[in-house]
């Protein structure tokens, strides 16, 4: 039974999870080559995937438009039947040929929109086509929004429960462990019941890697795969590279590719099952504030008994005024004057 275009498109979606923006017949050649080759092109995300024809589900070549420096129409090849564009990338220069000039203008609009994150100012397109470009631009900006940074490598084997919760919120799978390749393989060998897939930093600490254990009749086999971090997501380096938008999608791809016979490596966390009453705290008496010590007053006894000695009262002051003399005289004892 021949494959239908719908089935082909479905299989292509399993190779790359990038959204499909535009597709159609293309001819492509490198600058310096003599002849163009026919392809069926799909613009997914910011990458053009080139298939040998419309019914092939595996692409033959691809062009990363994030490396695009310029796109110009080659007037020397221009005629009424076809349009040729020269794409200058950071690592190569290619030419795309489209038989229909109107289709070529539409290809140019989509390529420049996803490459520069803006719609070209001079486009000879219909209002509906411009509206579609606006939708693509909005979707591409959301897709390329900043993602969580790569977790730092530490010496810990497993993050704490709080870190696991934060990782779940930030899109990092719980089977991520900041360990080396050798440590990951030892973990999979020593704890087979925990799982068989570990996501870890790559050797250069700038990308990721997948370490997995497959059980064969002859014994366990360890495999390691590199996962490149790019602006548009992540690329799993296989014979046919797979581009996915997130680390969760990386894990999902391995689970589907192994028909879910492998499982993420998860260390079970212990939980308590009984609530105990804490012991009562011992109550200590309040601290006494020390008071200042004052030496006691010493009383001396008189010779005749216990009555304290009396002291003479000081004499009242004598005032110089007459009124004062009279006032004082009331308290003085009168003495007889001698008679003359």
Helices and strands as residue ranges (DSSP letters): H 5-15, E 20-30, E 37-44, E 47-51, E 61-64, G 65-67, E 68-73, E 83-89, E 93-98, H 101-116, H 127-143, H 161-170, H 181-190, G 192-194, E 197-201, E 208-216, E 219-230, E 233-236, E 242-244, H 247-257, H 322-329
